[in-house]
Amino acid sequence: MVPVLYDNGTPVTLPGTAPSTCPAGTVVDIASGPSNVCTIVQTKPGAPVSNVICCWGESNQIIKLGATAVASQTVVHAPGLLMDRLPVLTAGTSWKQITVGGNKNKNKDRKQAHACVLDTAGNAYCWGKSKGRLGFSAGKMSYESTPGRALPGKIIKAVAAGGKHTLFLLADGSLIGAGANKKKQLGIGANTDNLGDQTTVPWPASHGRVVAIAAGYNFSCALSVSIRPFVRCWGANDMGQLGLEANVPPFSGMLNEVKGLPK
């Protein structure tokens, strides 16, 4: 059976030959990791489950994604329903964003992947490789197959999963970084590979209000609005990721404005 999802009512066939437990519906968000993809699917009205998460790809890279349905498979060719360990949503809320991070380095970091999902009430749940990047279990070198609440007590607006770190944009406009900072991807001066779970990125009020965030393997970016929109990036710059000349500097904890963008 080839699984079918719906895009604004139009059937969309996804690659794969294995049966899928992912129901028909409208894909409302999508994120890709090193060798896997996750979607949030809004099922049709009247379905018993109105909002579900489906993933496919290399299960080792998604740390089984909390689902017993794919626990015995190395590669999931078709979307699988990944809901059995996620918390039951509060009435009136739904999943609105999913993000997947990690690194496809089969010699070293094969199981470095992690993922987070955010609901409309501002609660984020993360799972996968821990070591501080999940917003809980600070410093643990474990693989969390059961999603845990990230930054309990905080109302989260957006999440971005990087290679070994995660950025959280809070409802009050502040930025929280979790996980690795070896290339200063958390925007702080300390050069360490793990700083735990609740490190505030030093974002000056003069830079404006942050409205969107993104995280690469070992760098981060944010879009802010003041007099006009600005994009600032920090972390690794070996390939010019920060909008600066490559390797000048090789990495930076400074919130560098990306020049040359439309004003």
N, C-alpha and C positions, 0 to 999 in steps of 0.2 A: 504494500500500500504506500503510495506517495502522499505525504502529508500536504494538506492544503490550508493556507491561511487566507484571510480576506484583507484587502487594502481598500478602505472606503467602499465596501460592498462588492469589490471585484475580486474573484478568486485568484490567488497567487500561489503557484506551485513552487515549493522549495526543493532543492536537490536532496535525494536520498531514496532508499528503497526499503528501509526498515519501517515497521509500523510505528506510529507515533501516538503518544497520549496527549499531545498538544491539541486543544480544541480549535475549531474554526472561530475566527473573530478578526478584529482590526488591530494591526500592529501599531502601537502608539509610541513606542520607543525602541531603540536598537543600539547595541554596543558590541564592539569586537575586541577580543583579547589577542594574545600572540597566535593562537590557532583555534579559536572558538568564537562563537557569536551567541549573544543572548538578546531576547526580545521580551517586551511586555505586550501581552495580547489582551485586548478588551473583547470579551466574547459577546455574542449577540444577546439582545435583551431577552430575558426569560431563562437564560442558562443558569444552572445552579451556582456556577462560579463566574463572577463577572469580570475578574481581573487576574490574570495568571502570568507566570514567567516560564518561558521555554528557552532552552539552550541546546546547541549542538556543536560538534567539533571534538577536539581531544579532551577526554575527561580528566586526564592527569593534569592538564593545564587549568582546568576549572575546579580542581580539587573536588570532584564528584558533584560540585555545586549543590551540596546539601540534599541530594536526591538519591534514594535507594534504587530508583528506576534505571540509572546508568552506572551504578556502582561496580558492575562486573565488566563493563565495556571500556576498552582503551579509546576507541573512536566511536562517536555517536554520529552516524551518517544523517539521521533525521532528527528534527526537533523533539525533545523530550520534555514532558511537564516536570518542572522542578519546584514543587510547592510543599512537599511533605514535611519539611523542617522549618519552613518560614512561618512566622507568627500569623495568627488569624487577624485579618484586618479589622479595625474598629468600624462599626457601622457608619456609613457615609464617607469613608475614605477609600482610596485605591492606590495602587502602585503607579508612580508617575515618571520615575527615572531609573535607569540601570546603567552601571558603569563597570567595565572590566579592565583590570591592569595586569601587569606581569611582563615576563621576558622569555622569549623562545630561545633559550640557550641550553641545548640538550645535554651538554657536557657538565653543566654546573647548576643552572637554575630551572630545570625542567618543571619543578613544582613551585615556582615562585608566584604563580598567578593568584589574584584575589579579586573579589567582586563586591559591589555594594548596590543595594536597592533602596530607593527613597519613596515614602508614601506622601500623600497629599496633606497629611497632618504635620509633616516635618520630622518624621522619625526615620532614621537610616539604620539599616541592618547590613552587616558585612560578614564575609566568610572567605576562606582560602588560607594562603600563607599569612601567618601572624607577624611576629617580630615588630609589634607596635603599629603596624600600618592599618589596622582594622578599627581603631577608635576604642578598643578594649584589649584586654590581655597584653598589657604593655611588656615588651621585651621578650615574650615567649617565642621560642623557635618552633612552634607547633603549626599544624594545619587544622584549621577550624572548619569542619564540614557542616557544623550547625551554625547558622547565622546568628550573630550577637548584636545587641543594640549598641550602636556607635554613639559616643558622646552623650550618655544619658543625661536628661535634663535640658539639653540644648534643642532649639528648634532650627532645623537644617533646611536651607533653601536649595542647595545643589551639592553634588558630590562629584569628584573627578579622581579616578584611580590611575596612578602612574605605574612605573615599573616596580618600585619598591616603596612607594609612598602614596598617601592619599590626601587630597585637599577637601575641606568642608567649608562651604560658604554658609554662614549662619544668617538667620532672619534679621539680625541687627546690623548686618553688613560686615561683620568681622570674619577673618579667615583663620581657620585652624588647620595645621599640618600634622600629619602622623606618619611615623616610620622613618625611612632612611633620609639622611642629610649629608651624605658623603660628598656630594657635589653642590651642597647648599641649596638643594631644591625646596627646602622649607623656608628659605629666605632668612635664615639666622646664621650667625657667625660660626658657631661651633661646627667642627668638621668631624662628625661622628656618623656611624652607620645606623644608629637607632636612638631616637630621642623620645620614645614613648608615644603617648596618644593625644596629648592636648597641648601642643605647642602653638602659641599665637604667632601668626605671620605678622611682622611689624609693618603694617600698612598705614602710612600717615594720612590724616584727614585731608591734607592738601592734595592728595592723589585722587580724591573723589570717592564716590560710592561704587563698590564692586557689584557688578550685575551678572557676570558670567566668569567661569573658571575652566581651565583645561590643564591636564597633566600629561607629560610625556614620560619616557623611560626614567630620566633623571633630571628633568627640568619642569618648570611650572609657568603658567601664564594666567593673567586675569584681565578682564575688560572692565574698565571703570568709566564713570560719567561724572564730569564736573562742568566746566565751561563747554567742553566737547568730549567725545569719547577718546579714551586712551587705552592702549594695550601695553602692558608691562610684563616682562618675563625675567626669570631668575633660575639659576642652577647651571647645568652643563652647557657649554658653548663650543664644544669641539667641532661641531658641524654648523656653527652659526645659528643655533636654535634661538638665541636671545635677540636676534635681529642685529647682532654686532658682527664684525669681522671674525671669521672662524678662528678659534684658539686665542683671541685677543679680547679678554682673557679666556683661558680654557674653561673656567667656571666662575660664577659670581653669585654672591648672596645679595647683591644690590638689585633693587626693583627697576630694571632697565626699561626705559620707554622704547618701544619699537618705532623707529623713524620711517617715514615714507608711506605710511598708511593714509587713506583718504581722511580728510578732516571734516 
